[in-house]
Amino acid sequence: MSDGATDLAAYVVDDDAAVRDALVLLLSLRGHRAAAFASAEDFLAAARPDWAGCAIVDIRMPGMDGLALLKRMREGPVRLPVVIVTGHGDVASAREAFRNEAVDFLEKPFDADVLVETVEAIFRRERDRIASRREEGERARRLDALSAREREVLDQLLLGLHNRDVAERLGISPRTVEVHKARILDKLGARNVVDLLRRIRPDGP
């Protein structure tokens, strides 16, 4: 599975076949991809690091239970947001689930709309995360394309220095700085220095 937002899926892990089938059908009818597993062990055996979306995990299962699976997922290599569902909900279980980074805790029988809304909210966050990761990867790729001298010039430009000041610091002519700056803007796909700063420091002031 690729990183594409269209590849988001809900992975249902529940030992109750009726619940698995109902959840997969529900999510499919709402336009979402879903897959089901009868146990935590089956899920871990099939899971791939590039899976994206969320896991809907029953807390009480033979063998590895939902909380144990949640802890294993924290260790990797598959790190998906997890919604814990249970017919045996209690405060201690909920607290333990959230301590292990579950994003929600739903008691059976749960409202179908609530579960779908929970999954869709997770998917929205996952799409944002995937888009941000792609942007970071593209930014890193473009930076790697700069020469050593261009990186030096870029570092000075990021300090807000003008061409003449950059030239003095690096022992080159202002005209050479201008040439390097033009190449930097081109390689990084920036229109000007302000746009360059926005691309290099998207979360900056």
Backbone bond lengths (Angstrom), bond angles and torsions (degrees), N, CA, C in turn:
res aa  C-N    CA-C-N  psi(-1)  N-CA   C-N-CA  omega(-1)  CA-C   N-CA-C  phi
1 M - - - 1.460 - - 1.513 109.77 -
2 S 1.286 117.69 136.98 1.459 121.06 -178.47 1.500 110.20 -88.02
3 D 1.350 115.90 -176.22 1.442 120.40 179.62 1.518 112.69 -84.01
4 G 1.311 118.89 1.40 1.453 121.11 -175.40 1.504 112.24 -60.29
5 A 1.341 115.71 142.02 1.455 120.48 -179.60 1.520 111.29 -60.15
6 T 1.347 117.90 -28.93 1.452 120.67 179.76 1.522 110.97 -70.01
7 D 1.331 118.64 -12.39 1.455 122.17 -179.56 1.521 112.58 -90.04
8 L 1.307 118.06 4.23 1.451 120.09 177.19 1.519 109.48 -63.37
9 A 1.322 115.78 138.28 1.463 120.37 -179.58 1.518 109.41 -145.50
10 A 1.323 115.13 156.26 1.461 121.49 173.84 1.523 107.72 -102.28
11 Y 1.332 115.99 126.89 1.458 121.70 -178.53 1.530 108.35 -106.38
12 V 1.312 116.04 109.34 1.459 121.94 -175.71 1.529 109.22 -90.69
13 V 1.326 116.58 123.57 1.471 121.86 -179.95 1.531 107.30 -120.45
14 D 1.328 115.77 104.91 1.469 120.57 -175.55 1.527 108.36 -155.75
15 D 1.339 117.52 135.85 1.456 120.25 -179.01 1.526 112.70 -78.66
16 D 1.330 117.67 -9.52 1.462 122.44 179.23 1.528 108.72 -90.26
17 A 1.341 116.59 111.11 1.466 120.97 -176.34 1.521 111.71 -60.59
18 A 1.342 117.13 -37.55 1.458 120.31 -179.11 1.526 110.84 -63.88
19 V 1.322 116.29 -40.96 1.469 120.59 178.90 1.522 109.98 -67.14
20 R 1.329 116.98 -44.66 1.472 119.96 179.00 1.524 110.74 -57.19
21 D 1.330 116.00 -49.68 1.462 119.92 -177.20 1.526 111.34 -63.85
22 A 1.327 116.47 -39.76 1.463 120.18 -178.53 1.524 110.76 -65.60
23 L 1.347 116.94 -42.15 1.459 120.15 -178.84 1.528 111.40 -68.37
24 V 1.316 116.73 -42.91 1.464 119.69 179.12 1.523 109.99 -62.74
25 L 1.328 117.23 -43.02 1.467 120.87 178.72 1.523 110.52 -63.77
26 L 1.329 116.67 -46.26 1.463 121.01 -179.90 1.525 111.19 -57.19
27 L 1.313 116.74 -50.21 1.460 120.41 -177.45 1.530 111.33 -67.72
28 S 1.313 116.32 -37.35 1.468 119.80 178.78 1.521 110.73 -64.39
29 L 1.326 116.68 -41.24 1.460 120.31 179.22 1.527 112.02 -66.21
30 R 1.345 115.95 -25.13 1.466 119.80 177.15 1.530 111.90 -89.52
31 G 1.328 116.27 7.75 1.460 120.02 174.50 1.512 115.83 89.34
32 H 1.338 117.29 17.29 1.467 120.64 -177.89 1.526 111.03 -112.71
33 R 1.325 116.04 145.28 1.456 120.74 175.24 1.530 108.95 -75.58
34 A 1.324 115.53 141.33 1.467 119.55 -179.65 1.524 109.45 -148.10
35 A 1.326 114.92 148.50 1.462 121.67 176.06 1.520 107.36 -137.84
36 A 1.332 116.61 151.75 1.461 120.12 -174.85 1.522 111.74 -124.12
37 F 1.345 114.52 148.27 1.469 122.02 178.42 1.519 108.63 -136.89
38 A 1.338 115.91 139.47 1.456 120.97 -175.48 1.524 113.01 -81.82
39 S 1.324 117.45 -11.99 1.460 120.26 -179.00 1.522 110.26 -155.43
40 A 1.329 114.43 162.44 1.470 119.64 176.34 1.519 109.86 -63.69
41 E 1.332 116.26 -37.01 1.463 120.43 -179.67 1.527 111.31 -63.23
42 D 1.345 116.36 -41.98 1.471 120.40 178.17 1.532 110.63 -63.07
43 F 1.318 115.54 -41.31 1.465 119.66 179.73 1.524 110.58 -62.77
44 L 1.325 116.94 -48.23 1.467 120.17 -178.60 1.525 111.88 -64.02
45 A 1.323 117.10 -34.00 1.461 120.22 179.68 1.521 111.46 -67.66
46 A 1.331 116.20 -32.03 1.468 120.07 -177.55 1.513 113.10 -93.72
47 A 1.325 118.08 -22.56 1.463 122.67 -170.77 1.516 112.35 -61.02
48 R 1.334 115.20 143.61 1.459 122.14 178.67 1.528 109.38 -123.63
49 P 1.329 117.32 146.76 1.470 120.52 -177.59 1.523 114.19 -59.64
50 D 1.351 117.79 -24.81 1.456 119.05 -176.61 1.526 112.40 -92.35
51 W 1.328 118.83 7.20 1.461 119.92 174.70 1.530 109.19 -65.46
52 A 1.323 115.64 141.37 1.462 121.43 177.82 1.518 108.94 -136.44
53 G 1.317 116.06 149.11 1.460 121.23 -179.00 1.511 109.15 135.26
54 C 1.336 117.38 -117.49 1.467 120.17 176.63 1.518 109.45 -159.85
55 A 1.320 115.52 165.67 1.459 122.00 174.42 1.523 108.19 -116.67
56 I 1.325 115.39 136.68 1.467 121.75 175.92 1.519 105.68 -111.28
57 V 1.324 116.42 109.87 1.461 121.06 -165.39 1.525 111.61 -120.83
58 D 1.339 115.35 128.18 1.464 120.91 174.38 1.528 108.70 -72.56
59 I 1.319 116.88 139.18 1.460 119.44 -175.69 1.531 111.90 -80.38
60 R 1.348 117.09 -28.37 1.472 120.81 -177.78 1.521 109.33 -111.67
61 M 1.315 116.64 107.71 1.464 122.02 178.18 1.522 108.90 -141.50
62 P 1.347 117.80 150.36 1.473 120.08 174.35 1.521 109.54 -61.53
63 G 1.317 116.58 150.96 1.461 119.23 -177.96 1.519 110.24 73.29
64 M 1.325 116.14 -130.78 1.457 120.54 178.69 1.528 110.09 -72.44
65 D 1.338 117.35 122.41 1.463 119.22 -179.66 1.535 110.70 -86.29
66 G 1.326 115.21 178.92 1.452 120.15 -174.85 1.515 114.24 -63.02
67 L 1.327 117.16 -38.77 1.466 119.80 179.60 1.527 110.76 -67.71
68 A 1.326 116.58 -38.93 1.469 119.60 177.93 1.525 110.29 -64.97
69 L 1.332 116.87 -39.60 1.465 120.32 177.20 1.517 110.65 -63.90
70 L 1.319 115.98 -42.00 1.469 120.50 178.64 1.530 110.72 -58.47
71 K 1.322 116.58 -42.79 1.464 120.60 178.35 1.530 111.41 -65.32
72 R 1.338 116.61 -40.83 1.459 119.89 178.24 1.530 111.31 -63.18
73 M 1.327 116.60 -38.84 1.458 120.54 -178.80 1.519 111.52 -67.79
74 R 1.308 117.41 -29.72 1.466 120.38 176.15 1.520 111.20 -63.47
75 E 1.323 116.22 -29.44 1.464 121.32 -178.19 1.524 112.19 -82.31
76 G 1.343 117.65 -12.84 1.459 122.00 -178.88 1.512 110.80 88.04
77 P 1.350 117.70 178.06 1.466 124.58 4.12 1.519 114.23 -82.99
78 V 1.356 117.42 -9.31 1.469 120.02 179.62 1.510 109.19 -96.51
79 R 1.318 116.16 116.09 1.459 120.21 -179.30 1.529 108.48 -121.19
80 L 1.327 114.43 95.69 1.461 121.24 178.97 1.525 109.57 -114.12
81 P 1.338 117.98 147.39 1.464 119.30 169.84 1.532 108.80 -59.29
82 V 1.312 117.45 138.36 1.470 121.04 -174.94 1.522 110.93 -120.08
83 V 1.337 114.94 131.20 1.458 122.66 170.34 1.523 106.76 -105.54
84 I 1.318 116.66 119.82 1.457 121.58 178.77 1.526 108.39 -90.13
85 V 1.348 116.75 130.13 1.463 120.95 175.09 1.526 108.30 -123.33
86 T 1.333 115.67 145.68 1.458 118.84 -176.70 1.515 111.23 -158.66
87 G 1.309 114.28 152.33 1.449 119.85 171.24 1.509 111.30 -98.45
88 H 1.317 115.64 5.51 1.466 121.18 -176.80 1.526 109.58 -128.73
89 G 1.305 116.31 43.44 1.456 120.04 -174.26 1.514 113.05 -66.10
90 D 1.302 116.14 140.86 1.466 121.93 172.80 1.510 107.73 -152.18
91 V 1.317 115.20 166.03 1.460 121.10 -175.46 1.522 111.17 -61.17
92 A 1.327 117.75 -41.52 1.467 121.17 -178.21 1.524 110.97 -63.13
93 S 1.326 116.65 -42.82 1.468 119.83 179.44 1.514 111.48 -64.91
94 A 1.339 115.36 -42.73 1.464 119.23 179.11 1.521 110.76 -62.84
95 R 1.334 116.78 -43.52 1.461 120.41 180.00 1.526 110.71 -62.95
96 E 1.330 117.28 -41.38 1.463 120.83 178.84 1.528 110.91 -65.87
97 A 1.335 116.44 -38.91 1.468 120.10 179.16 1.526 110.83 -63.44
98 F 1.309 117.06 -45.75 1.461 119.90 -178.85 1.528 111.20 -70.06
99 R 1.334 116.80 -31.88 1.463 119.93 176.68 1.528 110.31 -62.13
100 N 1.317 115.23 -29.23 1.462 120.44 179.15 1.521 112.11 -99.42
101 E 1.329 115.82 23.41 1.467 124.03 168.86 1.523 114.72 73.84
102 A 1.346 118.24 25.83 1.466 119.38 169.67 1.529 107.73 -64.62
103 V 1.329 116.41 145.04 1.465 119.25 -178.52 1.518 111.69 -90.70
104 D 1.339 117.28 -19.04 1.466 119.72 176.84 1.521 109.40 -161.56
105 F 1.328 115.31 165.29 1.459 122.50 -175.76 1.521 106.64 -141.62
106 L 1.330 117.18 110.76 1.457 121.26 -176.47 1.521 110.30 -116.74
107 E 1.333 116.35 137.21 1.455 120.77 178.74 1.524 110.81 -94.69
108 K 1.336 116.21 138.00 1.455 121.56 173.21 1.529 109.03 -77.57
109 P 1.318 119.68 145.33 1.474 125.01 -7.42 1.527 109.04 -76.89
110 F 1.332 117.33 128.29 1.463 120.68 -178.44 1.521 109.68 -96.40
111 D 1.304 114.94 156.12 1.459 121.33 176.76 1.525 109.26 -71.16
112 A 1.318 117.34 128.35 1.469 121.56 -177.31 1.523 111.35 -58.11
113 D 1.328 116.96 -41.80 1.463 119.69 -178.44 1.521 111.33 -65.33
114 V 1.334 115.84 -37.18 1.466 119.43 179.42 1.510 110.13 -64.26
115 L 1.334 116.81 -43.88 1.462 119.38 -179.64 1.526 110.82 -64.72
116 V 1.326 117.59 -43.93 1.466 120.18 179.45 1.522 110.47 -62.84
117 E 1.322 116.99 -42.98 1.463 120.28 178.79 1.532 110.72 -62.18
118 T 1.328 116.46 -38.37 1.466 120.46 177.53 1.522 110.77 -62.64
119 V 1.325 116.38 -46.64 1.468 121.09 179.49 1.526 110.51 -62.92
120 E 1.327 117.20 -43.35 1.466 119.99 -178.24 1.522 111.80 -66.42
121 A 1.337 117.24 -34.94 1.469 120.04 176.61 1.526 110.09 -65.53
122 I 1.327 116.89 -40.58 1.465 120.81 177.29 1.524 110.01 -63.93
123 F 1.318 117.08 -43.42 1.463 120.84 -179.87 1.525 111.35 -61.12
124 R 1.322 116.82 -39.30 1.478 119.29 177.83 1.525 110.63 -61.46
125 R 1.328 116.44 -43.68 1.465 119.77 178.29 1.522 111.27 -65.70
126 E 1.337 116.18 -38.11 1.460 119.90 179.29 1.532 111.42 -65.73
127 R 1.330 116.83 -39.37 1.464 119.43 177.57 1.526 110.35 -61.92
128 D 1.324 116.61 -42.33 1.469 120.12 177.89 1.525 110.41 -62.96
129 R 1.334 116.40 -41.55 1.467 119.97 -179.21 1.524 110.74 -64.73
130 I 1.324 116.25 -43.29 1.463 120.57 -179.44 1.522 110.54 -64.58
131 A 1.344 116.68 -42.48 1.464 120.30 179.08 1.522 110.73 -62.94
132 S 1.337 116.35 -41.20 1.459 120.33 179.46 1.519 110.86 -65.07
133 R 1.337 116.50 -40.58 1.463 120.06 179.57 1.523 111.13 -65.30
134 R 1.312 116.40 -38.32 1.458 120.01 177.36 1.526 110.93 -63.60
135 E 1.336 116.04 -43.78 1.460 119.84 179.54 1.524 110.81 -61.95
136 E 1.343 116.40 -41.22 1.463 120.25 178.65 1.525 110.61 -63.72
137 G 1.330 116.45 -40.40 1.453 120.06 178.94 1.517 112.28 -65.19
138 E 1.334 116.35 -40.91 1.453 120.30 178.79 1.527 110.57 -67.15
139 R 1.328 116.07 -38.96 1.465 120.03 178.52 1.529 110.11 -63.70
140 A 1.320 116.98 -42.87 1.465 120.55 179.15 1.522 110.66 -64.90
141 R 1.334 117.09 -40.02 1.462 120.73 179.82 1.523 110.81 -62.74
142 R 1.316 117.05 -42.69 1.467 120.80 -179.85 1.532 111.15 -67.64
143 L 1.329 116.45 -38.92 1.469 119.42 178.59 1.524 110.54 -64.97
144 D 1.314 116.75 -37.17 1.463 120.34 179.40 1.519 111.99 -65.03
145 A 1.331 116.71 -21.58 1.468 120.70 -179.16 1.533 112.24 -78.96
146 L 1.332 117.50 -10.54 1.464 120.50 -179.87 1.526 110.66 -76.31
147 S 1.319 115.41 145.88 1.466 120.19 174.29 1.522 109.13 -75.01
148 A 1.322 115.75 168.84 1.463 120.26 179.77 1.530 110.84 -60.04
149 R 1.331 117.21 -42.70 1.468 120.61 179.68 1.526 110.52 -66.75
150 E 1.330 116.42 -39.51 1.464 119.39 178.89 1.521 110.85 -64.09
151 R 1.328 116.82 -36.23 1.461 118.96 176.24 1.520 111.21 -64.75
152 E 1.335 116.55 -38.35 1.471 120.00 177.50 1.525 110.54 -63.29
153 V 1.318 116.22 -44.70 1.467 119.80 179.01 1.526 110.21 -64.03
154 L 1.321 116.26 -42.39 1.458 120.27 179.21 1.522 111.24 -59.67
155 D 1.326 116.71 -43.87 1.466 120.20 179.99 1.519 110.92 -58.00
156 Q 1.327 117.03 -39.02 1.462 120.63 179.89 1.530 111.14 -72.04
157 L 1.320 116.04 -39.62 1.467 119.72 178.07 1.525 111.17 -62.59
158 L 1.332 115.57 -35.50 1.462 119.53 179.88 1.528 112.29 -68.00
159 L 1.337 115.12 -17.41 1.476 120.01 175.57 1.518 111.55 -83.10
160 G 1.339 115.26 -5.14 1.458 119.79 179.69 1.516 113.76 87.12
161 L 1.328 117.73 15.64 1.462 121.20 -177.76 1.528 110.99 -80.47
162 H 1.343 115.00 149.43 1.456 121.15 175.85 1.530 109.40 -84.15
163 N 1.329 114.60 167.57 1.470 119.77 -176.03 1.524 113.03 -53.41
164 R 1.335 116.13 -44.81 1.472 119.71 -176.85 1.530 110.66 -63.53
165 D 1.350 116.31 -40.72 1.470 119.86 179.77 1.537 110.78 -67.03
166 V 1.337 115.86 -40.03 1.461 120.20 177.69 1.523 109.55 -62.58
167 A 1.350 115.92 -42.55 1.466 120.91 -179.25 1.524 110.95 -60.36
168 E 1.318 116.39 -43.59 1.474 120.25 -179.54 1.529 110.30 -64.20
169 R 1.298 117.07 -42.55 1.466 120.27 -178.05 1.527 111.71 -65.97
170 L 1.321 117.27 -37.15 1.460 121.05 -175.24 1.521 113.55 -96.64
171 G 1.343 116.39 -6.09 1.459 119.89 178.80 1.516 113.23 70.62
172 I 1.323 116.34 35.29 1.462 121.83 177.63 1.523 108.30 -128.77
173 S 1.316 117.14 172.59 1.459 120.45 -177.83 1.526 110.85 -82.36
174 P 1.345 117.67 153.75 1.463 120.82 175.56 1.525 112.01 -56.89
175 R 1.354 115.98 -35.33 1.462 119.11 179.06 1.534 111.16 -64.23
176 T 1.331 116.04 -39.01 1.464 119.60 177.70 1.526 110.49 -65.89
177 V 1.327 116.04 -38.58 1.470 119.94 176.06 1.519 109.79 -60.05
178 E 1.334 116.14 -42.86 1.463 120.52 -179.47 1.530 111.19 -61.86
179 V 1.331 116.58 -40.00 1.463 120.69 178.46 1.536 110.25 -64.58
180 H 1.335 115.42 -46.54 1.465 119.01 178.63 1.530 110.95 -61.78
181 K 1.322 116.15 -41.05 1.465 119.97 -178.96 1.528 110.53 -62.20
182 A 1.331 115.86 -42.07 1.473 119.74 178.96 1.527 110.48 -61.27
183 R 1.331 116.70 -40.88 1.464 120.19 179.43 1.525 111.06 -67.66
184 I 1.319 115.51 -38.61 1.468 120.37 178.82 1.527 110.42 -62.68
185 L 1.337 116.11 -46.74 1.464 120.13 179.51 1.526 110.80 -60.36
186 D 1.327 115.54 -40.75 1.458 119.64 -179.39 1.524 111.02 -66.44
187 K 1.325 117.76 -46.21 1.464 121.10 -177.48 1.528 112.38 -67.43
188 L 1.324 115.75 -32.10 1.460 119.09 -178.40 1.524 112.28 -94.07
189 G 1.332 116.11 -0.04 1.463 119.63 177.13 1.508 113.85 67.42
190 A 1.333 116.82 30.88 1.465 121.75 -178.82 1.528 110.86 -102.17
191 R 1.319 116.73 147.00 1.463 121.47 -179.52 1.521 112.17 -80.80
192 N 1.324 116.19 -35.90 1.454 122.13 -177.57 1.524 108.25 -157.38
193 V 1.321 117.32 -177.18 1.472 120.44 -176.56 1.524 111.29 -65.15
194 V 1.333 117.14 -37.64 1.472 119.80 179.08 1.536 109.91 -61.55
195 D 1.326 115.25 -45.03 1.465 119.98 178.19 1.533 109.87 -65.14
196 L 1.312 116.09 -35.60 1.463 121.13 177.71 1.522 110.57 -60.96
197 L 1.317 116.31 -46.80 1.465 121.16 179.06 1.528 110.80 -60.61
198 R 1.319 116.44 -39.55 1.468 120.12 179.85 1.523 111.04 -64.82
199 R 1.327 116.27 -37.75 1.453 119.77 -178.72 1.523 112.50 -74.11
200 I 1.325 116.14 -37.67 1.464 119.76 -178.77 1.515 110.89 -76.90
201 R 1.339 115.89 -36.96 1.466 120.66 -177.70 1.516 109.88 -125.63
202 P 1.371 116.88 70.50 1.458 119.93 -176.19 1.511 114.40 -62.34
203 D 1.340 117.31 -25.20 1.461 121.26 -179.49 1.513 112.70 -101.12
204 G 1.318 116.03 6.94 1.452 120.05 -177.51 1.505 112.15 -78.40
205 P 1.365 116.80 176.01 1.460 121.10 -179.48 1.501 111.76 -68.46
